[in-house]
Amino acid sequence: MRIVITFLFCLFMLNGFCQNKSYDYCYSGNKGIYVYSIADQKAYPILRGVSATDLCISPDGMKVAYTVNSKDGRNIGVIDLNSKQKTVLHTQSNNCYGPVWSPDGNYIAYNVFNDQTSKWSIAVIGTAPGSAPQVLTGKLSECYMPAWTTDSKNVVVQDMSAVYVFDLYGNITTTISIPEIPKTFGASSSDRFIFTSDGRKIVFTLESDEPGFENGPPSAVFVYDVASKAATRLLPKGYYANNIWLKGDVVLISGGNIKAKSENIYAVGLDGKNLKILFHNANGISAKN
């Protein structure tokens, strides 16, 4: 009887250890790169000894895509958070960055430099082994900062003059001129535009027409109502934003007070209410679905 009980206990323990763990957030902190578990209320370090930026956790919370920075250039890497196995995607380019998972987890979109035209484009690669990259935005001379629609059927990009929605066949389905969006100063190549799940609003960063840094104005975070063409600012004046992420109806913002030395990750509703600090002394936020 004791042998049977011991055997069953070992099976139970083995099954527990074999279960894949899922994490909720990924970000950079003062001492490294972390994933965070809401269930554990704890942050776990990952990617030690790797020069990694542009962190993006997968929709199931089990992998992180990132930009691999090396002497040979920039590539797209993926780490499995359970096995710790690292993979560099075959993007056929040594100058690409900023991976973003599709909500269904089947694709990764990223910025890629075209050596022949000396311009930036957006490419998509499948996450299945052996997938080949596809440049999606050939109809534009240059564009930046991909984001996905929630149905994983479209990629949203910008060229500093307009926002474009591409389907996965490379067709432009929607165009919104950036000058139509009020309360802003201008766009840069680092600004991202993210549609809400109903497609009625866009969360984005743009340079704001107000005092900021020595090298230019700060980027602020806005929500734009497509129908009314009204924009609501989410962070108050005196704050800047370097990165945004949309998790349901909550906007996650990496930024801080212009006069402060530290950067934090904030959470705020689409209506601009309930602003709070989610992680102190952190930046570069992404979240699972």
N, C-alpha and C positions, 0 to 999 in steps of 0.2 A: 504493500500500500504506500509506503514511504517513497519507494522508487517511482511509482506512478505520479504522486503529487509533485515530486521533484521534477519529473519530466514535463508535466504540464506547466509548472512555474517557469521552467526554462523556455518553453515555447512562448509563453506570454511575454516574457522579457525580450525574447528575440523579435517577436512581432512588434513590440513597442519601439525597439531600436531601429527596425527596418522601415517604419513609417516615415514618409517624406515630410519634413517640416516646412511650413509656409510662413513667410514674414510679411509685414504690412507696409513698411517704409524702407527707403534707402537714402542715405545722405552722407555728406562729408562732415567730419568734426575736426576739432583742433588736433587730435592725435591719430586720425586715420579715417577710414571709410567703414560705415556701419550699416547693418540692417537692423530693424527694430520690430519686435514682436509685441503686439498689444496684449496678447494672452499672457505672456511672461512679464510684461512691463519692463522689458530689458533690451538693451542694444548689444549687438554682437559684431565684433570687428571682422572684416573680410578684406581680401586683396592686399594683404601685407606684402611689402616689397615690390609692388607693381605701381607704375606711374599711370594712374587711371583718372579720367575725368568724365563728365557728362553721364553720370550714373542713371540707369533706368531699370527699375525692378519689373519683372515680368508680371502679366495679369494674374497669374496664379501664385505669385510671391515666392517662387522656388528658384528663380534665376535672376541674374543681373547682367544687363548689357552695358558696355562702357566703351569709351575711347581709350585705346592703347597708345600711349605716347612713348616713342622710342627713337633711337638715333636714325632708324630707317624710315621714319615718318609716323603717320597716324593711321591706325586701323581699328576695326570694330571687334571687340572681344566679348565673350559671354562666359560667366562662371555659374556652374551649378552649385547652389547654396547647400546642398546635402552631400554630394560626392566631392565637392571642392574642385572638380575638374574644370579646367579653363580651355576655351576654344577660341581661335581667331577665325572669323568668317572670311570666306574667299570672295572679297569684294572686288578683286581685280584692280585695286587702287591702293597706293601708299599715302593717300592724302584724303581721308574721310573722317568724319567725326559726328557726334551727337545722335546716337541711336535712340529710336523710340519704338517700342513694341506696339503692334496692332492690338486692339482690345481682345481679339480672339486668340492671340499668341502665335498666329501662323506666319507673321511677317515682322520684319524690322525695317523701318525707314531711317535714312541718314543723309547727311550732307556729303557730297563727293565733288572733288575738284577735277575738271576736265583739262588735262595738260595741253590738248590741241587748241582749245578756245580760250584757255586761262580764265574760265568762268566756273561758278559753283552751280551745281544742280542737286536734285533730290533723287536718290535711288531707293529701291525696295528689294529686299532679298528674303526668300522664304526661310523659315527656321528649320525646316526638314533637312536632313543631311543631303548634300549634293546639290542644293539649290543654287541657281545662278542669279547674279544681280541684274536688275532692270532699271535703267534710267527712266524715270517717270515723267520728268518735266521738260522734255525736248522741245516743246512748243514755246518755252520761255527762254530768253537769252541767258538769264541768271536768276536764281532764287535761293531761299534759305529757310532753315528752321521748320522741319516737318512736324505736323501733328495729325492725329487720326480722328475721323468721325467715329462715333461709338459703335457703328455697325461694321467697322473694319473694311468698308468698301471704298473709302475715299481718303486721300491725303491732303491736308491743308498746308499751303506754303505762302510765302510772301516775297516780293521783290523790291520792297521799300517804297513802292508806289501803289500797290494793290494787293489784296488777298485773293488767292485762287484755290479752288477746290478741284482736285484731279481724281478721276476714277482710276482703277488699277490697269486700265488700258491706255493711259496717257492722255485722256480727253479732259478738257477743262469744262466742268459742269456749272461752276458759279464763279463770278468775279465781283469783288467789292472794292471800290476805290478807297484807299486810305484817307485821302483828303475829305471824304464824306464823314469820317469819324471825328466828332468834335472833341474839344478839351484836350487836344494833344499838340505836340510840337513837331514831331517827325519820327520816322522809323529808322532803325539800324538793322544790320544783318543778324543781330542776336535776338531780335524780337520774335516771339511766338504767338500764334493765334489759335485758340482752342474753342471749338463749338461745344455748347452744352448738349446734353443727350437729345433734347427736343429740336435742336437746330435753330432755336429762336434767338439765342444770344451767343456772343463771342467774348471769351476772356482773353486778354492780351496785355502785353507791355509795349509802351511807346515812350520816347523821350518827352518829358513834360516841359512846358515853357515857364521855367522858374529857376532860381539860383540853385546850383548843385556843386559839382566838382570843378577842379581847375581845368580838366580836359573836356568839360561839356556838361550839359544839363543831366539830371538824374532820369532814369526810366521809372515810370509809374505804372500801376496796374489798374486796368479799367474793365468794366463789363459793358458791352455794346449791344443794344437791342436792335436787331436787324429790321424789324417792322417800323418802329418809331424813330430809329436813327439817333437815339439818346444814349449817352455814355455816362456811367456812374464810376467814380473813382473809389477804389477799395482801400488803399493805404493813404493816410492823410499826408498833407504837404510836409516836407521835411524828411520824408522817408524815400528810399530807393528800392528797386527790385532788380535782381539779377536772373531770376528763374521762377517759373510758375508751373503749377500742376493742378488739374481739375479732378477731384475725387467726388463723384456724385454732385451734390450742390454746394460743396465746400471747395474753396480755392486755397491752395497751398502756395505760399510765397517765400522765396529765399531772398532776404534783403535786410534792411535795417535803417536806423536813424542816420542821416547824413553826417552828423557830428560825432557819432559813436564809432569806436574802433572795432567792435565786434559785429558779426552778422548772425541773424537768427532765422528760424523758419516759423512763419506765421500761418494761422488758419483763419479764414473769414468766410462768411456766407456770401452768396451771390448778390444779396441786397446790401452788402457792406456792413452788416451787423455782426456782433459777437466776435470781434477781432481778438485773437489771443496768440501768445507764443506757444508753439507746439514743441520746438526743440531749441534750446539755447546754444549759442556758439556753434552753429551748424549752417550748412548751405547745400545747394544742389539737390533739392528734394524730388523724389518720385514715390508713387504709391501703387499698390496692387489694386485691382478692380474691387 
